[in-house]
Amino acid sequence: MPDTSRDKSKRVLREAATPLTGTEEASDVAAIVERIGDARIVLLGEASHGTHEFYALRAAVTRRLIETRGFRAVTIEGDWPDSRRVDRYVRGGSDDADASAALAGFRRFPQWMWRNTVVRDFVSWLRARNVKLPSREHCGFYGLDLYSLHASIDAVLRYLEKVDPPAAERARERYSCFEAVGSADPQAYGYMASRGLGETCEEDVIRQLAELRHCADEYRARDGQAAADDFFSAEQNARLVANAERYYRAMFRGRVSSWNLRDTHMAETLDAVITRLEQEGERARVCVWAHNSHLGDARATAMGRGGELNVGQLVRQKYDGDACLVGFTTYTGTVTAAHDWDEPAGRRIVRLGLPGSVESLFHELELPRFLLDLREATTRAALDDDLLERAIGVIYRPETERMSHYFEADVARQFDLVIHLDETSALKPLEKTRGWEAGESEIPETYPSAL
């Protein structure tokens, strides 16, 4: 039988693959860190927001980077105020009794995304490490996302009430603009403002951010390092409010506009964290935890061809050789996900990767777990074509999987490294619902078809 092009590609990929033996084996972690090399901005993805092995291996690699490479920050696809609470805990500066309590801010759907056993254990480890070290060697924990409009408003007001009560009154007046819509729901504000059914808050939130920054030197000088940290957090919250206001108006103008605003905000927040760390004189080393769709270079995907950008693209453009983009894939198993927004999390069956997908190709290599360095020329050539790639977020709809969860991507240009785990299991939430405990008891009649 003649050797087809696909057979040649599989042979090259199998020879190039570094087999992995377990989720957190020291030898596996060492192999991945060695391939990451000297990169100081390491983007560690996930093909779903609910897969245990993605989270566990990502946490293990991050621990090694902190311990051996001096990484100073973990930044996540989560909101700033909730992450700030965790940051205070891991630095020994909060009253939270344990890591589970420190993660209590992550209560809105999908709370399991950060309130799970892997993140809890990582946060516990990070605190135990930090408290043994001087503050200049601490590793912090930061949120990049912009969904916390009202929580960030509250954080800005609390900060100003402490340092400048008259300024707090001015801020309260400006932020009261959102109340005029008659709803606490930011999406309701976005709809009303984008349709011209109410005044926008754009000028008010921009003025508030400008006033806060104008007083930066005064506020930062009040109590040394603690004052500087508190101001930095307040500034990020005020900037988040301004960007979230734009985001919620953009939601009703189309996906590309709102997506680009969100990922640009996340990249700007990452830059702000890096700049803050580098004020102490050393080049910052930072990990980013987010979904593959945010961290793989959008220019190598159908998303990018449709006009979308993402954090991975922006990081590559700014930091070039200092960045390493790491993606994860799986072929089958189970996942923690909801069927629809705001529904309880369930433990659900992940269908076999579709024919023509990168997941299916990697499955055919017959290696249960492996690492590929996509910067190697022969490996890139073996993958030098668009393939389907699966993306499961907090929602999983297997009945419409091809339409709902696959897009085309040139994986060799999307990531620097890719880690494939052929069969994976569901992430364990801290609060397990009855549906999660039971799992899916029956395989759907259409399994593994996407019809």
C-alpha positions in Angstrom: 0.0 0.0 0.0 1.5 3.4 -1.0 2.5 5.8 1.8 0.0 8.6 1.6 0.7 12.2 2.6 -1.2 11.7 5.8 0.8 8.6 6.6 4.0 10.6 6.1 2.8 13.4 8.4 1.9 10.9 11.1 5.3 9.2 10.9 7.1 12.6 11.2 4.9 13.7 14.1 5.3 10.4 15.9 9.1 10.7 15.6 9.0 14.3 16.8 6.7 13.7 19.7 8.0 13.7 23.3 5.9 11.0 25.1 4.5 12.1 28.4 3.8 9.5 31.2 1.4 11.3 33.6 -0.5 14.5 34.4 2.0 15.8 36.9 5.0 13.5 36.6 8.3 15.4 37.4 9.9 14.1 34.2 6.9 15.4 32.1 7.0 18.8 33.7 10.8 19.0 33.3 10.4 18.2 29.6 7.8 20.8 29.0 9.8 23.5 30.9 12.9 22.6 29.0 11.0 23.2 25.7 9.6 26.5 27.0 13.2 27.6 27.3 14.0 31.2 28.2 10.6 32.6 27.4 9.4 35.0 30.1 5.8 35.4 29.0 4.4 31.8 29.0 0.8 31.4 27.8 -0.7 28.1 29.0 -4.0 27.3 27.3 -6.8 24.7 27.6 -9.1 23.3 25.0 -12.0 23.4 27.5 -12.8 25.3 30.7 -13.6 22.0 32.4 -10.8 19.4 31.9 -8.9 18.2 35.0 -5.7 17.2 33.1 -5.4 20.6 31.4 -5.6 22.4 34.7 -3.4 20.0 36.6 -0.6 19.9 34.1 -0.7 23.7 33.6 -0.5 24.2 37.4 2.4 21.8 37.7 4.3 23.5 34.9 3.6 26.9 36.5 4.9 25.7 39.9 8.2 24.6 38.2 8.5 27.9 36.4 8.0 29.8 39.7 10.5 27.6 41.6 13.2 27.4 39.0 12.8 30.4 36.7 11.7 33.1 39.0 8.3 33.7 37.6 6.5 36.5 39.5 2.9 36.4 38.4 0.1 34.1 37.4 -2.5 36.0 35.3 -5.9 34.3 34.5 -9.0 34.6 32.4 -10.8 35.8 35.4 -12.0 39.2 36.8 -9.7 41.6 38.5 -11.5 42.0 41.9 -12.0 38.3 42.5 -8.4 37.6 41.6 -7.2 40.5 43.8 -8.7 38.7 46.8 -6.7 35.6 45.9 -3.6 37.8 45.4 -3.9 39.2 48.9 -4.3 35.7 50.3 -1.3 34.2 48.6 0.8 37.2 49.8 -0.4 36.6 53.4 -2.4 39.9 53.5 -6.0 38.7 53.9 -8.2 37.3 56.6 -9.4 34.4 54.5 -8.9 31.1 56.5 -7.8 29.0 53.5 -7.6 28.9 49.7 -11.2 27.9 49.3 -12.3 31.0 51.2 -9.9 33.1 49.1 -11.6 31.9 45.9 -15.0 32.7 47.2 -15.2 35.8 45.0 -15.6 33.6 42.0 -19.3 33.1 42.5 -20.9 34.1 39.2 -21.4 31.5 36.4 -19.2 29.6 35.7 -17.8 29.4 39.2 -16.2 26.0 38.6 -13.8 27.6 36.2 -11.7 28.9 39.1 -13.5 27.3 42.1 -12.1 23.8 41.6 -9.8 21.4 43.3 -6.8 22.1 41.1 -6.8 25.9 41.5 -7.6 25.6 45.2 -4.5 23.3 45.7 -2.3 25.7 43.6 -3.4 28.7 45.6 -2.6 26.8 48.8 0.8 26.0 47.5 1.5 29.5 46.3 0.6 31.0 49.7 2.8 28.4 51.5 5.7 29.3 49.2 5.2 33.1 49.4 5.0 33.4 53.2 8.5 31.9 53.5 10.0 34.6 51.3 10.6 38.3 51.3 7.8 40.3 49.5 10.1 41.2 46.6 10.2 37.4 45.7 6.5 36.8 46.0 4.5 35.5 43.0 1.2 37.3 42.6 -2.2 36.3 41.2 -4.0 38.6 38.8 -7.2 38.7 36.7 -7.3 39.8 33.1 -10.9 39.8 32.2 -13.5 42.6 32.1 -16.9 41.2 33.2 -16.8 42.7 36.7 -18.2 46.1 36.0 -20.2 46.6 39.2 -17.6 44.8 41.4 -14.9 47.0 40.0 -17.0 50.1 40.6 -17.4 49.1 44.2 -13.7 48.5 44.5 -12.9 52.0 43.2 -15.4 53.6 45.6 -14.0 51.7 48.6 -10.5 52.7 47.7 -11.4 56.4 47.3 -13.4 56.4 50.5 -10.3 55.3 52.3 -7.8 57.7 50.7 -9.9 60.7 49.4 -13.5 60.9 50.5 -14.4 64.0 48.4 -13.0 62.1 45.3 -15.2 59.2 46.3 -18.3 61.4 46.1 -17.3 62.6 42.6 -16.7 59.0 41.5 -20.1 57.9 43.0 -21.8 60.6 41.0 -20.1 59.6 37.8 -20.8 55.9 38.2 -24.4 56.5 39.1 -24.9 57.0 35.4 -25.3 53.2 35.1 -28.3 53.3 37.6 -30.2 55.6 35.2 -30.7 52.6 32.9 -32.9 51.0 35.6 -31.1 47.7 35.6 -28.1 46.3 37.4 -27.5 44.1 34.3 -24.5 45.5 32.3 -26.0 43.8 29.2 -29.2 45.8 29.7 -27.1 49.0 29.8 -25.3 48.0 26.6 -28.5 47.3 24.8 -30.1 50.6 25.9 -27.0 52.7 25.1 -26.3 51.0 21.8 -29.8 51.6 20.6 -29.9 55.3 21.7 -32.5 54.5 24.3 -30.5 56.1 27.1 -27.4 58.2 27.8 -24.1 56.5 27.6 -21.7 56.5 30.5 -18.6 56.7 28.3 -17.6 60.2 29.3 -18.2 59.7 33.0 -16.1 56.5 33.2 -13.2 58.1 31.2 -13.2 61.2 33.4 -13.1 59.0 36.5 -10.1 57.1 35.2 -8.4 60.3 34.2 -8.9 61.9 37.7 -7.7 58.8 39.5 -4.5 58.8 37.4 -4.0 62.5 37.9 -3.8 61.8 41.6 -1.5 58.8 41.2 1.6 60.3 42.8 -0.3 61.7 45.8 -2.2 58.4 46.5 0.9 56.1 46.0 3.1 58.2 48.3 0.8 57.8 51.4 2.0 54.5 52.8 4.9 53.1 50.9 4.6 49.7 49.0 1.1 49.0 50.3 -0.2 52.3 49.1 1.4 51.7 45.7 -0.2 48.2 45.4 -3.6 49.5 46.4 -3.5 52.3 43.9 -2.4 50.0 41.2 -5.4 47.7 41.9 -7.8 50.7 42.0 -6.4 52.0 38.7 -6.9 48.6 37.0 -10.5 48.5 38.3 -11.2 52.0 37.0 -9.7 51.1 33.6 -11.8 47.9 33.6 -15.0 49.9 34.2 -14.1 52.1 31.2 -13.4 49.2 28.9 -16.4 47.2 30.2 -18.6 50.1 29.3 -17.4 50.0 25.8 -17.6 46.2 25.7 -21.2 46.0 26.7 -22.2 48.6 24.1 -20.2 46.7 21.5 -21.9 43.4 22.3 -24.9 44.6 20.2 -22.8 45.6 17.2 -21.4 42.1 16.5 -19.1 39.4 17.9 -15.8 40.7 16.3 -16.0 44.1 17.9 -16.8 42.9 21.4 -14.3 40.0 21.2 -11.5 42.4 20.1 -12.3 44.8 22.9 -12.2 42.0 25.5 -8.9 40.5 24.3 -7.3 43.9 23.9 -8.3 44.7 27.5 -6.8 41.4 28.7 -3.5 42.1 26.8 -3.4 45.6 28.2 -3.9 44.3 31.7 -1.1 41.8 31.2 1.1 44.6 30.1 0.2 46.6 33.2 1.1 43.7 35.5 4.4 43.3 33.7 5.2 47.0 33.9 4.3 47.0 37.6 6.6 44.1 38.3 9.4 45.7 36.3 9.4 48.8 38.4 11.5 46.9 40.8 14.2 46.6 38.1 14.2 43.0 36.9 12.5 41.8 33.7 9.2 40.2 34.6 8.4 36.6 34.1 4.7 35.8 33.9 2.3 32.9 33.2 -1.1 33.4 31.6 -3.9 30.9 32.1 -6.7 31.1 29.6 -8.5 29.2 26.9 -6.7 28.1 23.7 -9.0 30.5 21.7 -7.5 33.4 23.6 -3.9 32.3 23.8 -3.2 30.7 20.4 -2.3 33.2 17.7 -5.6 34.3 16.1 -3.8 35.0 12.8 -3.4 31.3 12.3 -7.2 30.6 12.7 -10.5 31.2 11.0 -11.2 33.7 13.8 -8.3 35.9 12.6 -9.4 35.7 9.0 -12.7 36.9 10.1 -11.2 40.0 11.7 -10.7 38.8 15.3 -7.5 39.3 17.3 -6.6 37.7 20.6 -4.1 37.8 23.5 -1.8 35.3 21.9 -1.4 37.4 18.7 -0.9 40.7 20.7 1.7 39.1 23.0 3.6 37.7 20.0 3.5 41.1 18.3 4.8 42.9 21.4 7.1 40.4 23.1 8.2 38.3 20.0 10.9 35.8 21.1 10.2 36.4 24.8 6.8 34.6 24.6 5.9 30.9 24.4 2.3 29.9 23.4 1.3 26.4 24.7 -1.9 24.8 23.6 -3.7 21.6 24.8 -5.9 19.1 23.0 -7.8 16.0 23.8 -9.6 13.3 21.8 -12.3 12.1 24.2 -13.2 11.6 27.9 -15.4 13.8 30.1 -15.7 17.5 30.8 -17.3 19.8 33.3 -19.6 22.1 31.4 -23.2 23.4 31.2 -25.6 22.9 28.4 -26.6 26.5 28.5 -25.6 29.8 30.2 -26.4 29.9 33.9 -27.3 26.3 34.1 -25.7 23.9 36.6 -22.4 22.3 35.7 -22.6 18.7 34.6 -20.0 16.0 34.0 -20.4 15.3 30.4 -19.1 12.9 27.7 -16.7 14.4 25.2 -17.3 12.9 21.8 -14.5 11.5 19.8 -12.6 14.0 17.8 -14.1 14.5 14.3 -12.4 13.2 11.2 -10.3 16.0 9.7 -9.5 17.4 13.1 -6.2 17.9 14.8 -7.6 15.8 17.7 -8.3 12.9 15.3 -4.8 13.2 13.7 -3.1 13.2 17.1 -5.2 10.2 18.2 -3.9 8.3 15.2 -0.4 8.7 16.4 -1.3 6.1 19.1 0.6 7.9 21.9 -1.7 8.5 24.9 0.1 11.7 25.9 2.8 13.7 24.2 4.4 17.1 23.6 5.2 18.6 20.2 7.5 21.5 19.6 5.9 23.3 16.7 9.0 25.6 16.2 10.9 22.7 14.6 10.8 22.9 10.8 9.9 19.2 10.1 7.1 19.3 12.7 5.6 22.5 11.2 5.8 21.0 7.7 3.9 17.9 8.8 1.1 20.1 10.2 1.3 22.8 7.5 -2.4 22.8 6.7 -5.7 24.0 8.2 -7.4 21.3 10.3 -10.5 21.4 12.4 -9.8 22.2 16.1 -12.2 21.8 19.0 -13.0 24.5 21.5 -15.2 23.7 24.5 -15.8 26.7 26.8 -18.2 26.6 29.7 -21.0 25.4 27.4 -20.9 22.0 25.6 -23.5 21.0 23.1 -22.5 17.7 21.6 -25.7 17.5 19.5 -24.4 20.5 17.4 -20.7 19.9 18.0 -19.4 20.6 14.5 -21.1 24.0 14.4 -20.8 24.9 18.0 -17.3 23.8 18.9 -15.0 23.5 15.9 -13.1 26.0 13.8 -10.3 25.8 11.3 -6.8 26.5 12.4 -3.2 26.1 11.3 -2.0 24.6 14.6 1.7 24.8 13.7 1.5 28.6 13.6 -1.1 29.0 16.3 1.1 27.7 19.1 4.8 27.1 19.9 4.1 23.9 21.8 1.1 21.7 21.8 0.3 19.0 24.5 -2.1 16.2 23.5 -3.8 14.1 26.2 -5.8 11.5 24.3 -8.3 10.8 27.1 -9.1 13.3 29.8 -11.5 13.6 32.7 -13.8 16.3 34.1 -12.5 19.1 36.3 -13.8 18.7 39.9 -15.7 21.8 41.1 -15.5 22.7 44.8 -19.3 22.7 44.8 -20.5 19.5 43.1 -24.1 19.5 42.0 -26.2 16.3 41.9 -26.0 16.4 38.1 -22.2 16.6 38.3 -22.0 13.7 40.7 -24.2 11.5 38.5 -22.6 12.4 35.3 -24.0 11.4 31.9 -25.3 7.9 32.5 -26.0 7.1 28.9 -24.1 7.6 25.6 -26.2 9.6 23.2 -27.6 7.6 20.2 -25.7 9.8 17.8 -22.3 9.2 19.6 -19.7 9.7 18.2 -21.3 11.4 15.2 -21.9 15.2 15.2 -25.3 14.8 13.6 
